[in-house]
Amino acid sequence: MSEEFSAKQLEKKLKKEAEKKAKLEKLKAKQEKQALMQGQQGSKKKKEKDVKERVAEPEFVDTTVPGEKKDMSQPMLSTYKPMAVEAGWYAWWKKQGYFKPEVYGNPAENKKGAYVIPIPPPNVTGSLHLGHALTVAVQDALTRWKRMHGYAALYVPGCDHAGISTQAVVEKRLMKERKVTRHELGREKFLDEVWKWKEQYGNRIYEQFMRLGASNDWDRVKFTLDQDLSEAVTEAFVRLYEDGRISRGSRLVNFCGKLNTVLSNEEVDNKEIEGGTYLSVHGHPKSEYKFGMFLHFAYKVVGNEDEEIVVATTRPETILGDSGVAINPLDERYKKFHGKKLKHPFSEREIPIVLDEKAEMDKGTGAVKVTPAHDPTDFEIGKRHGLEFINILNDDNTINENGGEFEGVPRFEARERVIEALKSKGLYRKEEKHAMTIPICSRSGDIIEPRIKMQWFMDCSELAERAIKAVKDGDLKIFPKEQEKNYFHWLENIREWCLSRQLWWGHRIPAYLIKSKVIPEEWVVGRNEEECVLKVMKKYNVVRDEFELKQDEDVLDTWFSSGLWPMSIMGWPKKTKDFETFYPNSLLETGQDILFFWVIRMIMFGLYFTDQVPFKQVFLHPMVRDAHGEKMSKSKGNVVDPLDVIEGITLQEMQKRIEMGNLAEKEVERAKKVQEIDFPNGISCCGTDALRFGLCSYITPGGTINLDVLRIEGYKKFCNKIWNAVKFSLIKFGDDFVPEEEFKITGNESLVDKWILSRLNKTCLEVDKNFNEYNFMNVTSLIHSFWLYSLCDIYIESVKFNLENSQSKNVLFFCIEKGLQLLHPFMPFVTEELFQRLPKRKNNKIESICISSFPTHKSEFDFKIEEEEFDFILSIIKGCRSLISDYKITSNPKIFIKSNQNQILSKNKSLIINLVKELADISFTDEIPSGCAVFNINANSSIFLLIKGVVDIKSEIEKANEKISSIQIQLNKLNEIINHSSYDTKASQETKSANQKKIQDFNSEISILEESIKNYLNIDSK
């Protein structure tokens, strides 16, 4: 047998074996799921017991006084226990002030400068989910990395009031628990209830940040309804208004009847449906109504009942608001109707026929009904032709007084009655199925209605131009770069921003309506009522008693206050010390889904109010979905609480939580079924470190993250591997070992010492490089590979029997210390615990790994030649293991090595024997006995295993011939490339040299295989 082998593949092999093992474990887990689902009901009690046994951790009692340093004098646990390891550290870090930018002194004087990340403030509508955990894991890893590099790092925590979401959740809860509406409570009492909700869940969210290890400066925590942030919102609104960018007017807007508020286009989900689809609708007498139907009906011409124009609509109820019918001026079919009017079927109105190019001659009948008050296209046609704008809906989506006989009827009930009325009037022509898009409120699930509403609007056009220029000029960088396309698309197509919302929870609009008998009714905008009073008195020369002011009941869109976040958290509009030191922020890290909602608006506001971009870089991470690629949703049952992954939870506990939530009964049952499939055994205790590392390991530019909790469980095992490696090393160090004050090369390092130092050095270089590129998959892979394969599986295994060498002890200590520091940004708890247990260097003054220096590349640790030599040794070890494994000769195998590197091999003979556990001895010789199998390392080195009398010779000859045929095919293909007419001119010298080396190796391997066949034949003939 022969096999081409590259010297650096041992680590790859080990890694693949580990991955294969992980896959097998995953498969086993899935099989357990299926078995659980298919099992008999009678085994339920046993299964519940199994779940509890799986999830339960040995009881741990944390005796550390909160804020005090953890006692490290106790013996290490036998294995890694997340809850025990994580206990105590966060409170100590916080008390010591390690998370404050002042940890290295005055941030303004820090030579490295400040590094600032503002947390995207989560909504106070519940608890954090895994998407939030991903955000924290990424942002905190970056913050800790920069802090360890010496920057004045500031990670600002906070929470968003989330107007629509929070109000909807609290309203739903009040109805479920107390059977009352917000209107029955009144504004003041309802807001009291929302503040209670905020205090309950806002605190829970902050506690979860801490459990996730987020190194936030808690003295700078912010809430979007804090007094200072509210003042910033008011200031921004007033300035924009006074600059003419905010105005009040009637526009066509999206209206949600269930929430009774206006929505932005971005808060509307477009649902594709097939023709004839039945949907349930809020506030209607029947359970379902039919959608996706094209109704054709006739409008009779005024003065001639024999003439008619047939039009079609998917929204028959809007006929009540029709004020015209449009035809294309070039349509010959309708020339005779030019200038005529049509009789409205449900009122005395006569509606004009208008000529408009928006009427497509080849679409439908070519004639289009026009309802300017309830359709965006019709709105524009109505403006062009001066048509009447007739609103037919009340705010509860029932038909209003303009609907005549249908007044008070819910809109879709009215739809059915309108169709019946058309039939009775002889105007109904036909109905046909029609696939269509239905606008759905992303918050309530209600069907959105376009409505004419008087609202506050902001002109964003000039601000958008500045935001585009900032990126094109390089003032702001977006990662991944592919997202620039979406950024420009949003800004180049930006529309007026509807700022007002008909809610109670939020920043009330600082506008007041004048009520007076002596001056006109108009709106006045100011920072407070007193300012508005003075403005009115000055403008109209009146005294205070001659008018009253009534503040607008509406609140601002939540994204308005969120758009000010990077500035307002630093004290804007005041010129605070924090604003001068930490603004602009360094990085905005968030999900790709809120690029327009939040990121773009922050950039526009930053440039407008401060003439600076609010942050220097933007990193948009992929979206988190479940293991099946499904979007996470509470109603689906696939939302996972990060604390459940950290602490573990049984299936029964997960389902009980769903039952206690705000979901409807149908949603509860559906969610429970999903959980039974996805988490039949619950979720085992993984710990914060494994969760953070696992989440970051998924992140590559673009795409989505299909999160499998089993992968997180795998990283808990990685923590255990590190734990055991450090524990073993501490035993080997002994009580008297004191590491050097500064590790230096002495010249007494062995080959394997230099190899691991070189690998560590390369890892440090690549980790920093990939951190700067936000390639977290690469960063975590590099660190994982260094610890698992280079340090644990190779270096420690190589030196564990020879650690009396004091320099090897220093090398091992140095690698563990630097390895923990590399890992710390992702796994803060286990790295701190192990760092504190390491022997202290002479004159050590570093209290915590948090503020230790992040490892960097050092040229004195580059050992290229030695690394290549040891990689060659590893290839020999791999070859020996492969031969022994392939032929299953585990008892005293006879190994012979033929190589031109005998000097290196002889020096490392004992190491090879130690790492190939089956070997008792090994021979380096050019005289290879007959009857050997071969493993080819390269053209100059081969390993031979004596198999005479052990294996089937005939079978081995067949294998060798098959291998020769396979190599010959590769050789022929390569020769075709080399013999091509353009090869000499187009191929680089590097390519030519590489190909010649391949040919040499192919021919060498064929020769070796042919030689082995001869040996087999010789054995077989004797």
N, C-alpha and C positions, 0 to 999 in steps of 0.2 A: 504494500500500500504506500502511496506517496501523496503529498499534499503541498501546494504552494503556500508559503506562509510569510507574512510581513512581521518584522521584529517587534512592532508596537501593538500587536493585536491581543496580547494576553489580557490587558485591561478590558478591551472590547469584549473578549470572550467571557470574562467574569461578569461584566455588566449584562451581557445578553442572557447569561445563565440566571442572573438575578431577576431580569425582566421576565424570563420564561417562568420562573418560579412564581412571580407576582401574578402573571396571567393565569397560571394553574389555580392559584388561590382564589382569584376572581371568579374563574369558572366554577370552582367548588362552591363558592358563596352563592352563585346564581343557581346552581343545582339544588343547594339547600333551600333557596327561595321557592323553587318549583315544588320540591318535596313538601315544604311546609304548606303551600297552597293546595296541594293535592291530598294531603293527609286526612285521616279520618277525624271527625269531630271529637271522638272519644279521647284523642291524644292532646286535646287543647291544654289541659292542666299541666301536662308534662312539658309542653312547648313553652308555656308561660314561665315555668321553672327554669328551663334552659335559657330563655331570654334574660331572666334576672341574673343567672349565674354568669352569662356572657358580659352583661353590662356592668355588673357590680365590680368595684375596685375595693381592695382591702381598706378597711377603715383607717382614715388618717386624721389625726387631730393636730392642728397647727397651734403650737404654743407660743409662737412669736408675737410679741406685743406689737400691735399695728404701728408702723413707722420705725420700729427698731430693726437693727440688722439681724438677719437669720443666724441662728447658732449652727456653725459649721463643725463643731467639735464632735457631733454625733457621727457614728459610722455611716458610710454610704449604704443606701438601700441595695439589696441584692440585684434588683432590676429597676429599670426606669419606671417610675410611677408619676404620671403627669400632675395629678392633684397635689402630691407631696412636694414635687419640685417647684411648681409655680407658686405655692403658698408663700406669702410674706414679702416677696421681692418688690412688687409694684408700690406698695405703701412706703417702703424704704426709699426706693428711687425718688418717689414724689417728695417725700420729706427732705431728702438730701438736696433737692433742687436740680437734679441732673437733667430734667426736661426743660429747664428755663434757658433762654439764650444767654443769660448772664452767667452761666456755669463756668465760662472761661474768662469772666471779667466783663467790662463794658462792651456790649455788642457793637457800639458805634466805633470802637477802637480796635475791633478784631481784624487782624491783618488778612485773614482769609475772607472776611466779609460775612454777611448774613445769608442764611438759607431759610426761606419761608414757604411753607405750604399751608394754605387755608383749607380746612376740611370742608368738603361739600356738605352743608348742614342737612342731616337727615330729617325727614318729616316726623312730627310728633303724633303719628297715626298708629303707633304700635311699637313693636320692637324691631331691632335690626335683623336683616336677613343676610344670606351669604353674599349677595351683591355688595352690601355695605362692608361685610368682613373683608372682601377682596380689596375694596377701596382702602380700608384701614391698613391691611397687610402691605399693600404697595406703598402707600404714603409714608407709613412708619418705617418701612425698610429704607426708603430714600432718606428720611430724616435722620435715622440712627447712623446710616452710612456717612452722611455729611457731617454729623456731630462728631463722629470718630475721626473724621478728617480735619477737625479743628474749627469748623464753621460755627458761628452763632446761630444754631439751628432752632427754628420756632415752628411748631406744628400746632395751629390754632384750632381748638375744638369749638363746637357750637351746634345749634339746633334751629330748624326752620319751622315757622308757625303753620305753613302749608294750608293756606286758607280753605280752599274747596275740600281737600282731602280730610282735613281735621274736622271741619264743620259737618261733613257728610257722615263721618264715623260716629261723632258724638250724637248727632240727630238719630242715627240708626240705633245706637245704644239706648238712648232715652226712650225711644218708642218700644224697644224690646223689653226694657226693665221697668219702665214707669208708664208706658202708654201715653206719653205726652209729646206734643210737637214743640219746636222752638217758639213758634208764634204764641202758643198757649202759655209758655214760660215768660215770654217777653225778652227783649234784647239784653238787658242787664243781667237777669238771672241765668239766661242761656250762656252768656259769656263767662259767668262764674263757673258754670259746669265745664266749659272748655278749658279754663285755667286749671281746674282740678285735674282734668285729663292730662294737661301739659305737665303738671308737677309730677303726676304718677309715672307717665311714660317718658318724659324728658329725663328724669333721674335714672330710669331703667336703661335708657340709651347710653347715658354717660357711664353707668356701671359696666355696660357691655364694652364700651371703648376701653375701659381699664382692664377688663378680663382679656381683651384682645391684645393687651400690651402696648396700646397706643401711647407714645411718649409725648402726650399733649401738655402744654403749659396751662394748668387748670386755673391759674390766676388771671388768665386772659379769655376764659370761656365766654361765648356770646350766644344770645338768642335774638332772632330777628325782630321780636317785639320789645326788646330791652329799651329803656328810655333813650339812651344815646343813639341806638340804631334807628329808633322811630324818628328822632329829630333829624337824622341824616336823610331819611326817606322824605320827610316833609320839605327839607331844604332842597333836595333834588327836584321834587315836583314843582316847587315854586320857581326855581331858576329856569327850568324847562318851559314853564308856562310864560314867564316874563320874557323869555327869549322867542316866544311865538311857536314853540315846537309842540306844545300841548294845547288842544282846543276841544270844545264840546260841540257835538253835532249829531245829526241823525244819519246812521249808516245801517247797512244790512249786516247783521251779526248772527253768530251761532247762539241759539238759546236752548238751554236745558230746562224743561218744565219741571222735572223731578227735583232738581236742585234750585230751580227758580233763579238762574243766573246766566249771564253771558259767558261764553267760552271763546278762547282763541282757536284758530284753525288747528294748532298743534295739539289741542286737547280733545280733538275729534278723531275717532278711529273710523276708517272707511271699511265697512263690511260688505264683501261680495256675496250676493245670493243668487240662486237660480230662480227662474220664473215660477210663480205659484208657491213660494215658501211661506210657511206660517210662523209668525213670531209672537211672543207674549209682549204686551205693552203696559207700562205703568199707568195707573189711573183709569183703566177701562173696564167696562162690565163683563166682557167676555175674556176667556183665558188666552185666546190667540186670534190674530187677524192675518189675512192673506196679503202678501207683498209680492212685487215683481210681476205686476199685471199692467198691460197697456190698454187703457180704455179709449175707444174711438167714439166721439159723439159729435153732434152737429150744432153749429151756430146758424140760426136763421137770419137772412138779410132783412134789415128794416125796410118796410114798404113792399117786400115781395117774398111771401112765405114759401114760394116754390123754389127759391134759391137758397143755397146753404153752403157753408164751408165746414168740412170735417177736419177736426184736430184730434190729437191723441195726447194722453197724459198718464203718468204713473201715480199722480197725486190728485185724484178727482176732487177732494175736498177744497183744493185751491181754486177751483172754478169760481167759488164764492168771492174770491178777490181778483178775478180777471178784470183788466181794464183796457184790453186791446187784443187784436190778433195780428201777427206779423206775417207778411208774405214777401218773397223776394221780388224786387222790382223788375227782374228779367224773366220771371216765370209767366209764360204766355197763357197758362191755364187760368190765371187769376186776373188778367188784364181788365176784364169787365167789372171787377170788384174794386178797382182803384177809386178811392175817395168815398166809398160807401161805409155804412155802419152796420153793426150786428146787434141783435137783440139778446140781452143777457137772460138766461133761462130762469134765474131765481130772483130777479129784481127788475125794477123799472128802468134800469140803466141801459143806455145805448152805447156800445163800445166801438171805437174806430178801428178800421183796418189800416195798418201802417205798413209802409214799404221799408224793409230793412234787410241788409245782406246777411244778417245772422240767420235768417230763415233759409235753410238749405233745400234746394229744389228736389234733390234726389233722396231726401230723407223723409220717410213717412208720407204724409199727404202734401208736404211742402209748405203747409200752413202751421203756424205755431201760436198757441195761446200764450198770452203775456200776463204774468202776475208779478208786477214790480216789487211788491212788498214781501215776497216769499221765495225769491229765486235770484241768485247772483247774476245770471245772464239776463233775465227779465228786468232786473234792477237797472242795468246799463241801457237796455232798449227803452225802458220807461223814461229814463233821464233824457235820452236823445229825442224822444218824440213828445215829451211833456205829458205823459200819461198819468192818470191818477194812481197814487200809492195807497192801496186799501189793505189795512191789516185786518185779518179775520180771526186772530187768536187772542185769548186772554193769557195771562202769565201761567195759568195752570193747564194750558194747552186745550182748553175747551173753546168752542166757537163763540165769538163775541157778537155784539149787536149788528155788525155788518153782515152776519150770516143769515139774517132774516129768520125763517122758520127753523133753522138748525141751531139757533142760539142756545148755549149751555150744553150742547152735546160734545162729548170727547171727540177729538179730531178724527180718529180712525173709525169710530162708530159713525161719525158724520160722513166719512168716505162711503161707507156702505149705503147709507140713506140717500146720499146724493146720486149714486148709481141707480137706485130704485126709482128715485124721482125722475131721472132722465128717461128711464124706460117708460114711466107713466105719461111723460110729456111727448113721447115719440121721438126723442132726440138721441137715444142710445143706438149705436151702430154695431159695435162688436167689442170683445175683449180678447186679448191674446197674451200668452206668457212672455215675459221679457226679463232676462238676466239684468241685474242692476246693482248699484252700490248704495248702501244705506249708511248715512252718517250716524255714528253712535257716540254718546258721551263716554269718554274714557274713565270718568269718575263714577258715574251712576248706572251706565248701561242703557240709559234712556235714548230714544231716537230724537236726534237734534232737529230743530226747526229753524230755517233762516227767517229772521224777523227784523223789521225796522225798529231800531231802538235809539233813543237819545243817550249817548255815552261820552266818556272822555277818551280822546284818541291822541296818539303821539306820532308825529312825522319822523320816521327813522332814516330817511333817504341820505341826508348829508352825513349822519353818524355812521351809516353803513359804508359810505365811500372812504371815510377815514380808517375804518376797520380793515377794509380790503387793502388799502395802501400800507398799513402797518405790517401785514404779512409779506406783501410783495417787496417792501423795502428791507425786510429782514429784521425789523424791530421786534417781531414776535415769531417764534418758531413753533410749528405744530408737528407732533409725533403721534402716530406714524404719518409720514409726509402725504400718503394717499388721502388723508382726511382733508387736506387743503381743498380738494375738488369740492367736497360737500360744503366746506366753509364758504367758498366763493359763491357756490350755487345759492345758498340761503341768503347771503348778503346782496347778491345781484338781483334777486327776486323779492326783496323785502317789501312788505306792505305796511300800511298804517297799523299801529299797535293799539288795540282796544284795551285801555288800562283799567276800566271800571268793572267791578264785579258786584252782583246783588247779594252780598253776603254780610254777615255780622262780624265774623272773626277775621281780623286783619288790620291793616293800616287804613284808617278812615281817610277818605280823600279830603285834603285841606282846602276845600272850596265851600263857600257860603252863599246862599241865595238871599238877595235883598227882598225884604217884605216891607212895603211902605206905600202910603197914599200920595206922597209928594215926589218920589223919585222912581224911575223905571225898575222893573224886576229884572235883575241880571245877576250873574255869578261874579263873585270876587274871591280871589285866591290869595292866601297869606299863610305865614308860619304859625299863626294862632288867631283866635277870634279878635283879640285886642288889636292886632296889626290890621286885620280886615276892617274893623270899625274905623280906624284912623284913615285908611284908604278911602272909604266911602265918604267920610266927613270932609276930607280934603277935596275929593273929586266933585262932589255935589254941593259943597258948602252948606251942609245941614248939621243939626245938632243930634246928639245920640238918641234923644227921645223920639225922633221923627222916623226911625226905621228899626227893623229887627233883622237879625241874621239867623238863618237856619242852615246848619251844616249838612252837606250831602250825606245821605244814608249809606251810600255805596262805599266799598273798600277797594284798595288797589289790587291788581293782579299780583299774586305772590312773587312772580318772577321780577317784579319791579324792585322790591326790597332785596331779593337775592342778587340782582344785577349790581347792587352797590356793595356786596359782601366784602371783596378784597380791600375796599377803602374804608367802609364803615367800621369793620372790626379793628382797624388801626386808629380810629378816632376821627376820621373825616366827618364833617367839614372843618373840624378844628385841626390846627397844625400841632399835633401832639408829638411827643418824643418818639413814640412807637411809629407814627406815620412817617416821620423823617427817617427813621432807621430801617423800617421793614417794608416800606412801599417804594416801588412796586414789589409785589411778591415774586419769589423765584419761579415757582411752578404751580400751575393749576392742573391737578390730576383728577380725572373723573371719567364716567362712562360715555361711550360714543353716542348714546341715545339722547343726551341733553346738550349736544353741541349748539343747537339753535336756542332751545329754551333758556339756557343759562350762560354758556361760555360766550357766545356772540354778544349777548346783552351786557355782560361784564366788560367786555372789550370796548363796546361802544360807549358805555358810561365812563369807563376809565379815561379814555381819550377825550371825551367831552368835558369832564369835570376837572381833570388833572393834567391834561395834555401829555399823558404818559399811558403806555399799555399797562394794565393792572398787574401783569405777570410777564416774565420774559419767555417762558415756554409753556406749552400745553401738551399734556400727554393724555390721550384718550384710550382707555383700556377696553378690551372686548367685553361683550355682554355675557353674564353668567346664566346658563340654562341648566336644566337637570341632565342626568346621564343619557336621556333619550333625545336631547336637543330641544326639549319643550321649554317655552318661556315659563319662568316661575310665577305662580299665582296662588294665592291663598285658597281660592275656590277650587283649584285643581288638586290641592293637597300636596304639592311638590315643593312648597317653600320650606326651607330648613333654617331653623334658628341656630346661629353659630354656637350658642351655649350648649345646644344638644350634641353637637359634634365634640365640643370641648369636654363636657362632663359625661356624655352618654345618656341615653333615654330608651325606655322600652316602647314597643309599638302601642301598648295599652295607654301609656302616658301621653304619647303623641296624639292618639285619637281622642282622649279625654279633653285635651286642650282645644281641639277643633270643635268639640261639642260645646265648650264654654265660650267660644268666640262669637263673632257677629254674623256668621254665614247663615243663609237660608237653609231650610231643612234639606232640600234637594242637593244643595251644594255640599252640605255636611256629609251626606251619604256618598257622593261621588269622590270627595276628598279622602274619605276613609278607605275606599276601595283602592285608590292610587297608592296610599301609604302601605296597605297590606301587600301590594305587589313590589313596591320599591324598597320597603324597609321591613321585611317579614320578621327579622330578628332585632328590630330597633336599630339604634346606632350605638356602637361601642364607644367608650371613653377614649378619645384620641389626644386631647390636650390642645392648648393654644398653639404651641410651637409647630406641631404637625399640621394643624389647620392652616396657619399662616404660610408655611413653607409649601404646602400642597397647592394652595390657591395661587401663589406666585409662580409655581412651576408650570402652570398652564399658559402663562401670558406670552403671546407672540403678537407682533403687529398685525392688526386686523382680525377678522373672523370672530368666532364666539368661543365660549368656554362651556363644554359639556361636562359638568362636574359630577364625578363619581365618588361618593363618600368612601368607597373601598380603597381608593388611591390615598386618601388621607390616612386611613388605617395603616397603609404601607409605610408612610413617613413616620408614624409612631414607632414602628420597628426600626427605622433608621435612627431615631433618637435613642432607642435601646442599644443599638450597635455602638453609637458614640459613647454612651454611658459606660458600657462594658469596656471599651477601649481605654477610656480615661481611668476607670477603676483598676484595670490590669496594670496600667502604666504607673499609677501611684504606688501600687504594691512593689513594683520593680524599682522605682526610685528609692524607696526606703525612707526612713525618718530623718536621716542625716543629710539628704541631698539638698543642696542650695544652688539654684540655677545662677549662672553668671549674670552680673548686672546688665551686660549687653552681650548678646550672642555674637561671636566672631569666629571666622574660619581660622583654625589652628594649624591645619596641615595634617592632623591626625585622623581626619575623617576617612571612613571606609568608602568603597565604591557605592554601596547602597545608601550611605549617609548623603553623599553628594547627589545621588539620583533623586532622593526625596526632597532635598533642598531645592534642586533644580525644578522639580515638578511643582513644589509650593510656589516658587518664584514666578513660574509661568501662570499658575492659577491666579496669583495676586494681580498680575498684569491684565489678564483676560477678564477677571471679575470687574475691575474698575472700568475697563473699556466697555463692557456690556451694560454695566450700571448706567454709564453716561448715555448709552443708546437706548435705554429703557427696555432691553431685551432680558426680561426676568427669567424666561425659560432657560436661556443660556447661563445666566448667573447661577441659578439654583442647580443646574446640571453640572457646572464646573465644580461647585462646592461639594455637591453630593459625590461626584466622581473622586475628588481628592480624598475625602474622608473614607468613603467606603472601599474604594479599590486601591488607591495609591498608599494611603496611610495604614488602614486596618488590614486589608487582605495581603498587602505586599511588604510594606516596611516593617510593621510590628511583627509580622510572622517571620521576617528575615532576621530581626535583631533580638527577638525575645529570649533566645538562649545565650546571647552574648552581650548582655547589658552591663557587664562589669566594666566595659569600656566607658570611662566617664564622658568622653566626647559624644558617644552614641546616646548617652542619657541626655546630654545637653541638646543634641539634635532632636531627639524625641520630644523633649519638653518644648523646645522652640516650635516644632511643627504642631503640637497639640494647642499651644497658646495661640499661635497665628490661625490655626484652623478654627478655633472657637471664635476668634475675632471676625474672621471671614463670615462665619455662620450667624453671628449675633444679630445683624439687622433683620433676619428672618425668624430666628429662634431665640428671642431675648431671654427667656426664663431658664432653659436648660443650660445655655451657655454661661449665664451668670452663676448658676449653681456650681457648675464644674470649674469655672474660672476661680471662684472663691476657694475651691478645694485644692487648687494647684499649689505647690510649694512657692513661696514668695522669693522674688529676686532680691539680691542685695540692694539695700536702700530703696526698696519698693515704696512708692507713694501713691500708686493707682488704687483707689478705693473700689472701683467698679469697672466692669468690662464696658459699661455704657460710655465712659469717658476715656477709655484706653484708645490707643492709636490704631487706626485701620491699617492692616498690612499693605505694604506697597512693594513694587518690584525693585530689587537691588541687584546691580550688575555683578557684585561679588558673589552672588549665589547662582550665577549662570554657569553650569557645568555641562556644556553641550557634549563634549567627547565622552565624559563619564556617563552621561545619561544614555547616549547611544550604546555604550558598552553594556550597561546594565539592561537596557532594552533587549540586547542580544541574549543576555543570560535568561531573561524572562521568556524569550522565544524558545530557548532550549527547554526550560521548565515546562512550557506549554506543550512542546512537542513530545516530551517524555510522558506527560500526563495523557496526552491524546493517544499515543501508541498503547500505553498500558490499559487505558479505558476501552479502546477499540478491540483489543484482543483479549481483554478480561484476564490478563496475567497478573494477578495481585500478589502472588507468593514469590518473593525473591526474583523479580524480573531481571534479565541480563541486558543491560543497555550499553551500547557502544556509540561513541561520537567521533565522526570523521570531520575535521574542520581545520582551517588555516588560522583559527583563533585559539589554539590550545593553551597558550600562555594565560589568557583571560579566563578560560574555562577551568584550568588547573587551580588558579588562585581562588576560584569560587566554587570548587568542588563540594565542599561541605555544605554550602548554602543551597546548592542544587539538590543535594541528598535530603537536606532538612525540609525543603519545600515540596519534594515529591515523596510523599510519606511511604510509598511502597518500596522505595529504593534502599538497598543496603550499601551498594557500591556502584561505581560507574567507571567505564574505561574510555580513555581518549587514544584512539589508534587509527592508523590507515589500513590495518589488516582486519578486515571485517569477515567474520566466519560466515559460511554458507548457512542458508535457512533463516535469514533475518527479514523482518518487515522494515520499511524505511519511512521516515518522515523528513521531507526536504525543507530545510530552513531557507536556504538560498543557494546560489551556484557553488558556494565554497563550504557549506556546512550541512551535514545530514545526521540524523539520529537513526540508529538501527536497534531493533528489538529482536532477540533470538526467539524464534517461534517453532523451531524444529521439534516435531513430536508433540506440539501443543495445539496447532490449528490445522484446518483443512487446506492443504497446499493447493489442490486443484481450484478451489474457490478463490484463493488469493491470486492465482495466475490470471483468472478471469477478471478480477477487479483491476489488476495492474494493466491488462490490455485495454479495458474500458477507459481507464484513466489516460493511457497513451492516446487513444482515439480522441478523447475530449481535448487534450492539450494540443493535438495536431490540428484540430479544427480552429482553435484560437490562434495557433501559429500561422495557419494558412490565411486567416482573415487579416492578421497583422502584416503578413508579407504582401497581401493585395494592396493594403494602404501604402506601404513603403514603395512598392513598384509602380504606383500611380504616377502619371506624367507630371502632375503639379506638386508632388510631394517635396522634391528638392527645393523648389522656390517658395512654397507656402508654409511648410512646417518650420517651426522655430528650432533652434539648435537644442534647446532644452527638451523639446518633444522628441527630436531625433535620438538624443542620448538615452532618454527614457525608453523608447521603443527598442533600441539596440540592447539595452539591459534586459528588457522583457524577453527578447529572442534568445539571448544568452541563457536566461533562467529556464525558459521553456525547453530548450535543447538539453540543458543540463539535467532537468527533471526527467525528460524522456530517456536519457542515457542511464540515469539511476534506476528508473523503472525497468528498463530492458535488462539492466544488470541484476535487479532483484528477481526478474523472471528466470534468468539463467540460474540464479541461486536456487529458486524453487524447483526448477527442472533437475538440477544436480541432486537436490535433496530427494526428490521424488524417484530418481533413477537408482538410488542406493538402497 
